[in-house]
Structure formats: C-alpha cells, structure tokens
Amino acid sequence: MRLYYKNDQDYISVTSVLNLKEPFSEEDQARYEKWCKDNGYDPLLISVTSRILGTKVSTWIEDSLYELRFMDPLAVDKLEKKLKEGVDDFLDRWTLLRVEETVFNSKLNYAGRFDGICKDKDGNKWLMDWKTFGAWRPEPYKRDTKKLKKAGDQLTLYKEAMDWDGKLGVVVFKNDGTYDIEERKPNPKIIQWVEDNQDLILETIKDEKAKRAVS
C-alpha cells in the first residue's frame, strides 16, 4: 500500500485504488502459482524480472528527456538489447515533453505518478503509460485485454486528477525490439467507483497510517 502526502493531507496511490477495486485474492494467487509450476517458472523471479525491466525502460526514457542517455549502461543480454531498440525507435518517432510527475486529486483523495506526456507527428499530445507486459517470456507478446483495461483505468485516474484533455495511450515495449501503442478512452466507471467508495478509501488511508505509526 502506497500513500502520498501533500499540504497536510494523505492520499492513496492510484495503483492501490485499482487493487482495492479488484483485489488479488488467495484463489488468484493459487491459480497463478499453479500456472508457474506447470510451466516451469519461479513466481518470485517473474515478479523481480518484470519490475527490473519496467524500471529500465522508464529510466531510458527519462534519461532521454534530460539528455542523459550517455550514462545508460550497455545492454547485458539479448532481451535488454531488444527492449532498448524499441525505446530508441519510439523516441525517434515521438516528442517527449514530460516524465514522471506526481498528480493529486484532493477531491477524491488519491494521487499517482504518470509515466510521460508525448506529442505525435500531427501535434497531438498524449498522456502515456509505459508497459513491458510479458517481455520476460521467450514467446512473442500476446495482447492482454485485462491488463490493458487496468492500464486504461490508471490513465483515466491521472486524467481526472490533472484535467487532461489530450489523448491517453499505453505503450507496450516488446521483447522483439518493437512496441505497440494502444489508445485508451477514459473510463467514467472507474471515476464513479472512486466517488462511491470514498469511505473505503479514507478508511484504508487511516489504517495504513496506523500501521506505519506502530512500526
């Protein structure tokens, strides 16, 4: 559970909001662990690898905005090289404007850090989220509608917090050196859910603060 703090107010993170709405149950965990076992994967290794790959992609893009790519270490393996190729191609075709900024919704008590804002060749501005869905796998990328929906809901919450009026897009960097861009439409249902569940959100913030005070 992550909290943000600003002007004497605590905010629940966007990812925590989405986890509250659709929690990963014990049954979900059991099914996931069985799938890993059946396919010869280590669940912890998948989690760590996915996080590392996502961080690398975000770092390469952020370094590009601040002209720090010369500091990026050389790719350590074929997968990293391919992801880097995809990032380089994306940055050649899109104009990067802003990265990694935190936005707050004081009305609905949540906050989050968006990945980036870019401009396409036609001058349209996009609020974007970088993803590496399944890039750790040896198989080609397979489109996952559930993950894309969750990413779209995440972007919708950022949009609501910052009064964004441009496009929303999920950029999926794949393990073959390419990337997909999925335009997402705002989902008013996730905003309505947050509005209808303010008691749950505030109670969750209160409980998390109490846990931290004890520890």
C-alpha positions as CSV (number, residue, x, y, z in Angstrom):
1,M,0.0,0.0,0.0
2,R,1.5,3.4,-1.0
3,L,0.5,6.8,0.3
4,Y,1.4,10.2,-0.9
5,Y,1.4,13.3,1.3
6,K,0.9,17.0,0.4
7,N,-0.4,20.0,2.3
8,D,-1.1,18.1,5.4
9,Q,-3.2,15.5,3.6
10,D,-2.6,11.9,2.8
11,Y,-3.6,10.3,-0.5
12,I,-3.9,6.7,-1.5
13,S,-2.0,5.8,-4.7
14,V,-3.7,5.1,-8.0
15,T,-2.4,1.6,-8.1
16,S,-3.7,1.0,-4.6
17,V,-7.1,2.3,-5.7
18,L,-7.2,-0.2,-8.5
19,N,-6.1,-3.0,-6.2
20,L,-8.9,-2.1,-3.8
21,K,-11.4,-2.3,-6.6
22,E,-10.1,-5.6,-7.9
23,P,-8.0,-7.3,-5.2
24,F,-5.7,-10.2,-6.0
25,S,-7.4,-12.9,-3.9
26,E,-5.9,-16.0,-2.4
27,E,-7.6,-18.0,-5.1
28,D,-6.0,-15.8,-7.8
29,Q,-2.6,-16.3,-6.2
30,A,-3.1,-20.1,-6.0
31,R,-4.0,-20.2,-9.7
32,Y,-1.0,-18.1,-10.6
33,E,1.4,-20.2,-8.6
34,K,0.0,-23.4,-10.2
35,W,0.4,-21.9,-13.7
36,C,4.0,-21.0,-12.9
37,K,4.6,-24.5,-11.6
38,D,3.0,-26.2,-14.6
39,N,5.1,-24.0,-17.0
40,G,8.4,-24.3,-15.0
41,Y,8.5,-20.6,-13.8
42,D,9.5,-19.2,-10.5
43,P,6.8,-16.7,-9.4
44,L,9.3,-14.5,-7.4
45,L,11.8,-14.4,-10.4
46,I,9.0,-13.3,-12.7
47,S,8.0,-10.5,-10.3
48,V,11.5,-9.3,-9.8
49,T,12.4,-9.5,-13.5
50,S,9.2,-7.7,-14.6
51,R,9.9,-4.9,-12.1
52,I,13.5,-4.6,-13.3
53,L,12.6,-4.4,-17.0
54,G,9.9,-1.8,-16.3
55,T,12.4,0.3,-14.3
56,K,15.0,0.1,-17.1
57,V,12.5,1.2,-19.8
58,S,11.4,4.2,-17.6
59,T,15.0,5.1,-16.9
60,W,16.0,5.1,-20.6
61,I,13.0,7.3,-21.5
62,E,13.6,9.7,-18.6
63,D,17.3,9.9,-19.4
64,S,16.4,10.8,-22.9
65,L,14.4,13.9,-21.8
66,Y,17.2,15.2,-19.7
67,E,19.9,14.2,-22.3
68,L,21.5,11.7,-20.1
69,R,21.4,8.6,-22.3
70,F,25.2,8.6,-22.4
71,M,25.0,7.4,-18.8
72,D,22.9,4.3,-19.7
73,P,24.9,1.1,-19.2
74,L,25.4,-1.2,-22.1
75,A,22.7,-3.9,-22.6
76,V,23.6,-7.0,-20.6
77,D,21.7,-9.5,-22.7
78,K,19.6,-10.0,-25.9
79,L,16.3,-9.2,-24.1
80,E,17.6,-5.9,-22.8
81,K,19.0,-5.0,-26.2
82,K,15.7,-5.6,-27.9
83,L,13.8,-3.5,-25.3
84,K,16.3,-0.7,-25.8
85,E,15.8,-0.9,-29.6
86,G,12.1,-0.5,-29.1
87,V,12.6,2.5,-26.8
88,D,15.0,4.1,-29.2
89,D,12.6,3.7,-32.1
90,F,9.8,5.2,-30.0
91,L,11.9,8.2,-29.0
92,D,12.8,8.7,-32.7
93,R,9.1,8.9,-33.7
94,W,7.6,10.8,-30.7
95,T,8.5,14.0,-29.0
96,L,8.9,13.6,-25.3
97,L,7.6,16.5,-23.2
98,R,7.3,15.5,-19.6
99,V,8.1,12.4,-17.5
100,E,7.5,11.0,-14.0
101,E,5.3,13.7,-12.4
102,T,3.0,13.2,-9.4
103,V,-0.5,14.5,-9.6
104,F,-3.1,14.8,-6.8
105,N,-6.9,14.6,-6.7
106,S,-7.8,16.4,-3.4
107,K,-11.5,15.8,-4.0
108,L,-11.2,12.1,-4.3
109,N,-8.2,11.5,-2.0
110,Y,-5.8,9.8,-4.4
111,A,-2.5,10.6,-6.1
112,G,-0.2,9.0,-8.6
113,R,2.9,9.4,-10.8
114,F,2.3,9.3,-14.5
115,D,5.0,7.9,-16.8
116,G,5.0,10.5,-19.6
117,I,3.5,13.1,-21.9
118,C,4.4,12.9,-25.6
119,K,3.5,14.6,-28.8
120,D,2.9,12.7,-32.1
121,K,3.9,13.8,-35.6
122,D,0.5,15.5,-36.0
123,G,0.9,17.6,-32.9
124,N,-1.5,15.6,-30.7
125,K,-0.5,15.4,-27.0
126,W,-0.8,12.0,-25.3
127,L,-0.7,11.1,-21.6
128,M,1.1,7.7,-21.7
129,D,1.9,4.7,-19.6
130,W,5.0,2.5,-20.4
131,K,4.5,-1.2,-20.1
132,T,6.6,-4.4,-20.7
133,F,3.8,-6.9,-20.4
134,G,5.3,-10.4,-20.5
135,A,8.6,-9.2,-22.0
136,W,10.5,-11.7,-19.8
137,R,8.9,-14.6,-21.6
138,P,10.7,-16.2,-24.6
139,E,7.4,-16.2,-26.6
140,P,6.2,-13.2,-28.6
141,Y,3.9,-10.6,-26.9
142,K,0.3,-11.6,-26.7
143,R,-2.2,-8.8,-26.3
144,D,-3.9,-9.0,-22.8
145,T,-7.2,-7.1,-22.7
146,K,-7.5,-7.3,-19.0
147,K,-4.1,-5.7,-18.4
148,L,-4.8,-3.0,-21.0
149,K,-8.1,-2.2,-19.3
150,K,-6.3,-1.8,-16.0
151,A,-3.7,0.5,-17.6
152,G,-6.5,2.5,-19.2
153,D,-8.2,2.9,-15.8
154,Q,-4.9,4.1,-14.3
155,L,-4.6,6.7,-17.1
156,T,-8.2,7.7,-16.5
157,L,-7.4,8.5,-12.9
158,Y,-4.4,10.5,-13.8
159,K,-6.5,12.4,-16.4
160,E,-9.1,13.2,-13.8
161,A,-6.5,14.5,-11.3
162,M,-4.8,16.8,-13.8
163,D,-7.8,17.8,-16.0
164,W,-6.0,16.3,-19.0
165,D,-7.8,17.0,-22.3
166,G,-5.5,15.1,-24.7
167,K,-5.3,11.5,-25.7
168,L,-4.5,8.5,-23.5
169,G,-2.1,5.8,-24.6
170,V,-0.5,2.6,-23.3
171,V,2.9,1.9,-24.9
172,V,3.9,-1.8,-24.7
173,F,7.6,-2.4,-25.3
174,K,8.0,-5.9,-26.6
175,N,10.8,-8.5,-26.5
176,D,11.4,-8.4,-30.3
177,G,12.5,-4.7,-30.4
178,T,9.2,-3.3,-31.4
179,Y,6.3,-1.7,-29.5
180,D,2.6,-1.3,-29.7
181,I,0.6,1.8,-28.8
182,E,-2.9,1.3,-27.6
183,E,-5.1,4.3,-27.4
184,R,-7.5,4.1,-24.5
185,K,-10.7,6.0,-24.0
186,P,-11.4,7.4,-20.5
187,N,-13.4,5.1,-18.3
188,P,-16.1,7.0,-16.4
189,K,-16.9,3.9,-14.4
190,I,-13.6,3.9,-12.5
191,I,-14.2,7.6,-11.5
192,Q,-17.7,6.7,-10.3
193,W,-16.3,3.8,-8.3
194,V,-13.9,6.0,-6.6
195,E,-16.6,8.6,-5.8
196,D,-18.9,5.9,-4.5
197,N,-16.2,4.3,-2.3
198,Q,-14.7,7.3,-0.5
199,D,-15.5,5.7,2.9
200,L,-13.4,2.6,1.9
201,I,-10.6,4.8,0.6
202,L,-10.4,7.0,3.6
203,E,-10.6,4.0,6.0
204,T,-7.8,2.4,4.0
205,I,-5.6,5.5,4.3
206,K,-6.4,5.7,8.1
207,D,-5.5,2.0,8.6
208,E,-2.2,2.3,6.6
209,K,-1.2,5.4,8.6
210,A,-1.9,3.5,11.9
211,K,0.2,0.5,10.7
212,R,3.1,2.9,9.9
213,A,2.8,4.6,13.3
214,V,3.1,1.3,15.1
215,S,6.1,0.1,13.1
